């Protein structure tokens, strides 16, 4: 299978035929133009090596997150990633898109958990980067180079990940806020509480309602550890208001909270500016009369994620897409759009048009055949 895949990519390189990489298909609905014949790598599935004693696992890129969770769960371990995708998403796509979720603030982002990978470059050459052990300092850090490159530098075929021991107890608590209290007053007590949450997520009223909570601002706190540790932290949460324990599945529902017909963006700023970012995004949605935007925030990362129902194409507020896609982020913040209609993507600045990025693309995919156009790069 790997040899055939490498041969096909080499032939595409020789004939300058664009290829569109496809694994589980979970990240194909961004709306961004992407040229190429389909290159299906979903058959590259299965665990290659699992060492529970070393907390490491190596799997083919087409292995689903659901399957990895099942295998590691049998050893009371887990891959601490919870990207905004279905459980059927593959580990290869998760690494290629650098997608993570609420757990990243505690266990690290994707690039922190990937120890090594194998990929096939745009010339058909198989390249291995990193290793299968936790300590590995040999060579250049090509692992992080491919993490988040969206397959534009190579087709990921194999991934080695760092695992974690599952906590003895893993509980989630919801605290719905009084609408009369300011955001600063709601969040200020968090800094003084003796808690170390696994995840800390803020939901606006429309998102909370879509997940079955009261249609109010809602704080979700995930606590893990032994029973005594979790109980002590749970008592500390009483300082924040009325606390309710909820099923872990309701937190997992955040992974699929963004319908495929929504506009989706991640806005990041310094964690100390979280409330400013949240207010700016909320004011932006109000100013553009956007109906029922779903906003969530990873407080400790300074990240605000917004999912907006597709506006009416004839509405005046989408007449200037260039202004629309840029003004959603406050000054000093960074915005990454995940989903937009195809005609809006040309107004999103290309993030890989700089000299270093184009040089890397030229070195690893000189014919520019892999996922051409996916990152808005010039052809």
C-alpha positions as a Python dict, from the first residue, in 0.01 Angstrom:
ca = {
    (1, 'X'): (0, 0, 0),
    (2, 'X'): (273, 250, 96),
    (3, 'X'): (479, 163, -211),
    (4, 'X'): (174, 208, -436),
    (5, 'X'): (95, 540, -270),
    (6, 'X'): (452, 662, -315),
    (7, 'X'): (448, 552, -680),
    (8, 'X'): (125, 738, -750),
    (9, 'X'): (258, 1058, -592),
    (10, 'X'): (584, 1024, -786),
    (11, 'X'): (386, 984, -1108),
    (12, 'X'): (172, 1286, -1021),
    (13, 'X'): (490, 1482, -960),
    (14, 'X'): (630, 1381, -1298),
    (15, 'X'): (308, 1470, -1479),
    (16, 'X'): (236, 1774, -1256),
    (17, 'X'): (-107, 1635, -1167),
    (18, 'X'): (-262, 1795, -853),
    (19, 'X'): (-378, 1557, -579),
    (20, 'X'): (-645, 1616, -311),
    (21, 'X'): (-563, 1412, 1),
    (22, 'X'): (-855, 1240, 172),
    (23, 'X'): (-857, 1035, 491),
    (24, 'X'): (-1179, 1006, 692),
    (25, 'X'): (-1332, 1305, 516),
    (26, 'X'): (-1395, 1500, 839),
    (27, 'X'): (-1216, 1816, 728),
    (28, 'X'): (-1336, 1840, 369),
    (29, 'X'): (-1621, 2086, 426),
    (30, 'X'): (-1421, 2407, 480),
    (31, 'X'): (-1545, 2543, 149),
    (32, 'X'): (-1197, 2641, 38),
    (33, 'X'): (-1109, 2573, -326),
    (34, 'X'): (-866, 2285, -361),
    (35, 'X'): (-755, 2136, -690),
    (36, 'X'): (-667, 1776, -759),
    (37, 'X'): (-762, 1415, -816),
    (38, 'X'): (-870, 1236, -497),
    (39, 'X'): (-588, 1060, -312),
    (40, 'X'): (-761, 831, -61),
    (41, 'X'): (-536, 722, 229),
    (42, 'X'): (-811, 585, 455),
    (43, 'X'): (-694, 227, 394),
    (44, 'X'): (-375, 308, 587),
    (45, 'X'): (-532, 210, 917),
    (46, 'X'): (-429, 19, 1228),
    (47, 'X'): (-188, 34, 1520),
    (48, 'X'): (174, -45, 1435),
    (49, 'X'): (328, -39, 1782),
    (50, 'X'): (188, 24, 2128),
    (51, 'X'): (408, 36, 2439),
    (52, 'X'): (187, 104, 2743),
    (53, 'X'): (493, 113, 2968),
    (54, 'X'): (643, 394, 2760),
    (55, 'X'): (311, 574, 2707),
    (56, 'X'): (369, 581, 2332),
    (57, 'X'): (167, 455, 2037),
    (58, 'X'): (242, 441, 1666),
    (59, 'X'): (-45, 407, 1419),
    (60, 'X'): (-110, 446, 1050),
    (61, 'X'): (-254, 785, 959),
    (62, 'X'): (-595, 647, 862),
    (63, 'X'): (-664, 512, 1213),
    (64, 'X'): (-963, 687, 1369),
    (65, 'X'): (-954, 868, 1701),
    (66, 'X'): (-1237, 641, 1813),
    (67, 'X'): (-1023, 332, 1753),
    (68, 'X'): (-723, 481, 1932),
    (69, 'X'): (-944, 567, 2230),
    (70, 'X'): (-1072, 209, 2245),
    (71, 'X'): (-723, 56, 2232),
    (72, 'X'): (-559, 287, 2483),
    (73, 'X'): (-862, 278, 2713),
    (74, 'X'): (-806, -92, 2772),
    (75, 'X'): (-477, 5, 2941),
    (76, 'X'): (-627, 299, 3135),
    (77, 'X'): (-448, 539, 2902),
    (78, 'X'): (-561, 795, 2647),
    (79, 'X'): (-451, 1022, 2369),
    (80, 'X'): (-542, 1356, 2528),
    (81, 'X'): (-678, 1518, 2213),
    (82, 'X'): (-1035, 1636, 2167),
    (83, 'X'): (-1047, 1818, 1833),
    (84, 'X'): (-1361, 1973, 1689),
    (85, 'X'): (-1438, 1673, 1474),
    (86, 'X'): (-1632, 1349, 1481),
    (87, 'X'): (-1479, 1043, 1654),
    (88, 'X'): (-1436, 896, 1306),
    (89, 'X'): (-1176, 1161, 1223),
    (90, 'X'): (-833, 1011, 1157),
    (91, 'X'): (-513, 1073, 1348),
    (92, 'X'): (-339, 1173, 1024),
    (93, 'X'): (-591, 1449, 953),
    (94, 'X'): (-582, 1563, 1316),
    (95, 'X'): (-205, 1609, 1293),
    (96, 'X'): (-215, 1760, 944),
    (97, 'X'): (-470, 2021, 1056),
    (98, 'X'): (-318, 2063, 1406),
    (99, 'X'): (-669, 2038, 1549),
    (100, 'X'): (-708, 2028, 1923),
    (101, 'X'): (-967, 2119, 2184),
    (102, 'X'): (-1024, 2209, 2551),
    (103, 'X'): (-768, 1956, 2681),
    (104, 'X'): (-485, 2142, 2505),
    (105, 'X'): (-454, 2391, 2791),
    (106, 'X'): (-349, 2107, 3024),
    (107, 'X'): (-187, 1838, 2809),
    (108, 'X'): (-51, 2044, 2523),
    (109, 'X'): (-144, 2102, 2163),
    (110, 'X'): (-106, 1851, 1881),
    (111, 'X'): (252, 1954, 1807),
    (112, 'X'): (337, 1884, 2173),
    (113, 'X'): (199, 1530, 2161),
    (114, 'X'): (343, 1413, 1828),
    (115, 'X'): (676, 1238, 1879),
    (116, 'X'): (738, 1128, 1522),
    (117, 'X'): (579, 1071, 1186),
    (118, 'X'): (639, 929, 843),
    (119, 'X'): (522, 1102, 528),
    (120, 'X'): (557, 1093, 152),
    (121, 'X'): (676, 1418, -1),
    (122, 'X'): (546, 1570, -321),
    (123, 'X'): (817, 1388, -516),
    (124, 'X'): (715, 1043, -387),
    (125, 'X'): (1001, 1014, -136),
    (126, 'X'): (925, 848, 198),
    (127, 'X'): (1062, 1053, 488),
    (128, 'X'): (1065, 971, 860),
    (129, 'X'): (1089, 1250, 1119),
    (130, 'X'): (1122, 1226, 1496),
    (131, 'X'): (1103, 884, 1653),
    (132, 'X'): (902, 636, 1857),
    (133, 'X'): (1040, 737, 2196),
    (134, 'X'): (973, 1034, 2421),
    (135, 'X'): (1335, 1158, 2407),
    (136, 'X'): (1451, 1221, 2054),
    (137, 'X'): (1684, 1505, 1958),
    (138, 'X'): (1819, 1382, 1624),
    (139, 'X'): (1794, 1602, 1315),
    (140, 'X'): (1571, 1894, 1228),
    (141, 'X'): (1222, 1924, 1377),
    (142, 'X'): (1034, 1812, 1066),
    (143, 'X'): (755, 1678, 1288),
    (144, 'X'): (632, 2025, 1378),
    (145, 'X'): (683, 2137, 1021),
    (146, 'X'): (425, 1886, 896),
    (147, 'X'): (192, 1942, 1192),
    (148, 'X'): (-61, 2199, 1075),
    (149, 'X'): (63, 2205, 713),
    (150, 'X'): (-268, 2058, 590),
    (151, 'X'): (-89, 1802, 375),
    (152, 'X'): (71, 2066, 155),
    (153, 'X'): (426, 1948, 238),
    (154, 'X'): (367, 1573, 238),
    (155, 'X'): (112, 1296, 283),
    (156, 'X'): (130, 1177, 643),
    (157, 'X'): (125, 796, 656),
    (158, 'X'): (228, 711, 1012),
    (159, 'X'): (219, 895, 1346),
    (160, 'X'): (377, 829, 1686),
    (161, 'X'): (197, 997, 1977),
    (162, 'X'): (264, 1060, 2344),
    (163, 'X'): (-9, 912, 2567),
    (164, 'X'): (-127, 996, 2919),
    (165, 'X'): (-260, 788, 3205),
    (166, 'X'): (-634, 825, 3240),
    (167, 'X'): (-739, 997, 3563),
    (168, 'X'): (-902, 775, 3821),
    (169, 'X'): (-1200, 1008, 3821),
    (170, 'X'): (-1304, 1237, 3537),
    (171, 'X'): (-1599, 1468, 3612),
    (172, 'X'): (-1751, 1773, 3444),
    (173, 'X'): (-1940, 2051, 3618),
    (174, 'X'): (-2155, 2327, 3472),
    (175, 'X'): (-2208, 2671, 3624),
    (176, 'X'): (-2468, 2889, 3454),
    (177, 'X'): (-2409, 3260, 3515),
    (178, 'X'): (-2647, 3534, 3621),
    (179, 'X'): (-2695, 3764, 3322),
    (180, 'X'): (-2676, 4070, 3549),
    (181, 'X'): (-2313, 3998, 3644),
    (182, 'X'): (-2030, 4131, 3427),
    (183, 'X'): (-1799, 3886, 3251),
    (184, 'X'): (-1499, 4007, 3455),
    (185, 'X'): (-1681, 3948, 3783),
    (186, 'X'): (-1788, 3602, 3672),
    (187, 'X'): (-1435, 3494, 3581),
    (188, 'X'): (-1225, 3683, 3838),
    (189, 'X'): (-1269, 3425, 4120),
    (190, 'X'): (-1116, 3155, 3901),
    (191, 'X'): (-767, 3295, 3954),
    (192, 'X'): (-787, 3241, 4331),
    (193, 'X'): (-955, 2902, 4340),
    (194, 'X'): (-738, 2601, 4442),
    (195, 'X'): (-829, 2404, 4132),
    (196, 'X'): (-631, 2259, 3838),
    (197, 'X'): (-899, 2183, 3577),
    (198, 'X'): (-831, 1955, 3284),
    (199, 'X'): (-1046, 2191, 3075),
    (200, 'X'): (-1222, 2521, 3130),
    (201, 'X'): (-1471, 2628, 2863),
    (202, 'X'): (-1708, 2925, 2848),
    (203, 'X'): (-2023, 2894, 2633),
    (204, 'X'): (-2255, 3173, 2523),
    (205, 'X'): (-2631, 3131, 2555),
    (206, 'X'): (-2708, 2999, 2201),
    (207, 'X'): (-2432, 2736, 2223),
    (208, 'X'): (-2536, 2636, 2575),
    (209, 'X'): (-2896, 2595, 2459),
    (210, 'X'): (-2790, 2382, 2161),
    (211, 'X'): (-2622, 2142, 2404),
    (212, 'X'): (-2924, 2116, 2633),
    (213, 'X'): (-2821, 2367, 2901),
    (214, 'X'): (-3010, 2674, 3013),
    (215, 'X'): (-2987, 2947, 2746),
    (216, 'X'): (-2744, 3152, 2954),
    (217, 'X'): (-2371, 3205, 2976),
    (218, 'X'): (-2231, 2872, 3098),
    (219, 'X'): (-1892, 2770, 3236),
    (220, 'X'): (-1786, 2406, 3199),
    (221, 'X'): (-1514, 2280, 3433),
    (222, 'X'): (-1355, 1938, 3382),
    (223, 'X'): (-1176, 1796, 3687),
    (224, 'X'): (-961, 1483, 3698),
    (225, 'X'): (-756, 1287, 3949),
    (226, 'X'): (-827, 1062, 4243),
    (227, 'X'): (-1160, 1086, 4424),
    (228, 'X'): (-1026, 1299, 4710),
    (229, 'X'): (-862, 1550, 4476),
    (230, 'X'): (-1172, 1588, 4260),
    (231, 'X'): (-1399, 1623, 4565),
    (232, 'X'): (-1183, 1901, 4712),
    (233, 'X'): (-1183, 2094, 4385),
    (234, 'X'): (-1555, 2043, 4346),
    (235, 'X'): (-1613, 2210, 4684),
    (236, 'X'): (-1399, 2505, 4577),
    (237, 'X'): (-1623, 2559, 4275),
    (238, 'X'): (-1912, 2660, 4504),
    (239, 'X'): (-1756, 3007, 4513),
    (240, 'X'): (-1858, 3053, 4151),
    (241, 'X'): (-2230, 2991, 4196),
    (242, 'X'): (-2475, 2707, 4150),
    (243, 'X'): (-2271, 2402, 4038),
    (244, 'X'): (-2422, 2103, 3857),
    (245, 'X'): (-2243, 1782, 3761),
    (246, 'X'): (-2307, 1678, 3402),
    (247, 'X'): (-2224, 1371, 3194),
    (248, 'X'): (-1888, 1374, 3019),
    (249, 'X'): (-2068, 1307, 2690),
    (250, 'X'): (-2223, 1654, 2706),
    (251, 'X'): (-1876, 1809, 2704),
    (252, 'X'): (-1776, 1578, 2418),
    (253, 'X'): (-2075, 1715, 2225),
    (254, 'X'): (-1871, 2034, 2177),
    (255, 'X'): (-1666, 1846, 1917),
    (256, 'X'): (-1962, 1838, 1682),
    (257, 'X'): (-2117, 2173, 1778),
    (258, 'X'): (-2027, 2343, 1448),
    (259, 'X'): (-2269, 2256, 1164),
    (260, 'X'): (-2106, 2222, 824),
    (261, 'X'): (-2308, 2515, 687),
    (262, 'X'): (-2176, 2761, 949),
    (263, 'X'): (-1896, 3015, 923),
    (264, 'X'): (-1632, 2905, 1177),
    (265, 'X'): (-1334, 3100, 1306),
    (266, 'X'): (-1080, 3072, 1589),
    (267, 'X'): (-961, 3401, 1739),
    (268, 'X'): (-658, 3392, 1970),
    (269, 'X'): (-504, 3659, 2188),
    (270, 'X'): (-312, 3672, 2515),
    (271, 'X'): (-506, 3489, 2790),
    (272, 'X'): (-510, 3813, 2991),
    (273, 'X'): (-711, 3969, 2706),
    (274, 'X'): (-970, 3693, 2695),
    (275, 'X'): (-1264, 3906, 2807),
    (276, 'X'): (-1173, 4177, 2553),
    (277, 'X'): (-1162, 3919, 2273),
    (278, 'X'): (-1493, 3766, 2383),
    (279, 'X'): (-1663, 4106, 2389),
    (280, 'X'): (-1520, 4207, 2051),
    (281, 'X'): (-1646, 3889, 1883),
    (282, 'X'): (-1989, 3925, 2043),
    (283, 'X'): (-2012, 4292, 1939),
    (284, 'X'): (-1903, 4199, 1586),
    (285, 'X'): (-2185, 3945, 1556),
    (286, 'X'): (-2438, 4198, 1691),
    (287, 'X'): (-2317, 4473, 1455),
    (288, 'X'): (-2356, 4244, 1154),
    (289, 'X'): (-2696, 4119, 1270),
    (290, 'X'): (-2572, 3761, 1268),
    (291, 'X'): (-2841, 3531, 1406),
    (292, 'X'): (-2766, 3307, 1706),
    (293, 'X'): (-2384, 3282, 1680),
    (294, 'X'): (-2239, 3001, 1889),
    (295, 'X'): (-1939, 3130, 2083),
    (296, 'X'): (-1712, 2932, 2313),
    (297, 'X'): (-1387, 3023, 2481),
    (298, 'X'): (-1088, 2832, 2615),
    (299, 'X'): (-1011, 3079, 2892),
    (300, 'X'): (-659, 2966, 2980),
    (301, 'X'): (-552, 2973, 2614),
    (302, 'X'): (-706, 3307, 2526),
    (303, 'X'): (-899, 3139, 2243),
    (304, 'X'): (-1248, 3228, 2129),
    (305, 'X'): (-1421, 3004, 1875),
    (306, 'X'): (-1727, 3134, 1692),
    (307, 'X'): (-1970, 2940, 1473),
    (308, 'X'): (-2209, 3159, 1275),
    (309, 'X'): (-2510, 3043, 1070),
    (310, 'X'): (-2455, 3125, 704),
    (311, 'X'): (-2583, 3480, 642),
    (312, 'X'): (-2829, 3556, 366),
    (313, 'X'): (-2624, 3603, 48),
    (314, 'X'): (-2821, 3915, -32),
    (315, 'X'): (-2765, 4077, 305),
    (316, 'X'): (-2567, 4400, 311),
    (317, 'X'): (-2341, 4282, 594),
    (318, 'X'): (-2175, 4020, 371),
    (319, 'X'): (-2139, 4253, 75),
    (320, 'X'): (-1780, 4330, 170),
    (321, 'X'): (-1624, 3993, 254),
    (322, 'X'): (-1275, 4143, 278),
    (323, 'X'): (-1383, 4362, 569),
    (324, 'X'): (-1598, 4088, 721),
    (325, 'X'): (-1325, 3825, 750),
    (326, 'X'): (-1070, 4068, 892),
    (327, 'X'): (-1275, 4267, 1143),
    (328, 'X'): (-1395, 3974, 1351),
    (329, 'X'): (-1066, 3977, 1546),
    (330, 'X'): (-970, 4264, 1779),
    (331, 'X'): (-640, 4452, 1727),
    (332, 'X'): (-342, 4232, 1816),
    (333, 'X'): (-537, 3906, 1791),
    (334, 'X'): (-500, 3637, 1528),
    (335, 'X'): (-791, 3486, 1338),
    (336, 'X'): (-797, 3151, 1162),
    (337, 'X'): (-1103, 3071, 953),
    (338, 'X'): (-1202, 2704, 932),
    (339, 'X'): (-1523, 2728, 729),
    (340, 'X'): (-1637, 2991, 481),
    (341, 'X'): (-1828, 2991, 154),
    (342, 'X'): (-1602, 2945, -146),
    (343, 'X'): (-1643, 3300, -271),
    (344, 'X'): (-1527, 3441, 65),
    (345, 'X'): (-1192, 3257, 84),
    (346, 'X'): (-1010, 3486, -163),
    (347, 'X'): (-1050, 3765, 92),
    (348, 'X'): (-867, 3570, 365),
    (349, 'X'): (-497, 3664, 366),
    (350, 'X'): (-270, 3374, 269),
    (351, 'X'): (-60, 3260, 564),
    (352, 'X'): (200, 3071, 358),
    (353, 'X'): (297, 3328, 96),
    (354, 'X'): (613, 3437, 282),
    (355, 'X'): (960, 3349, 159),
    (356, 'X'): (1026, 3072, 413),
    (357, 'X'): (692, 2896, 353),
    (358, 'X'): (723, 2909, -24),
    (359, 'X'): (1081, 2782, 1),
    (360, 'X'): (971, 2485, 210),
    (361, 'X'): (694, 2406, -36),
    (362, 'X'): (944, 2428, -323),
    (363, 'X'): (1179, 2185, -146),
    (364, 'X'): (920, 1925, -42),
    (365, 'X'): (660, 1960, -319),
    (366, 'X'): (836, 2132, -609),
    (367, 'X'): (556, 2062, -859),
    (368, 'X'): (298, 2199, -614),
    (369, 'X'): (69, 1898, -649),
    (370, 'X'): (-39, 1830, -287),
    (371, 'X'): (-366, 1997, -176),
    (372, 'X'): (-304, 2283, -416),
    (373, 'X'): (-491, 2597, -312),
    (374, 'X'): (-603, 2464, 27),
    (375, 'X'): (-410, 2728, 222),
    (376, 'X'): (-475, 3004, -29),
    (377, 'X'): (-116, 2983, -152),
    (378, 'X'): (-31, 3116, -496),
    (379, 'X'): (-15, 2850, -767),
}
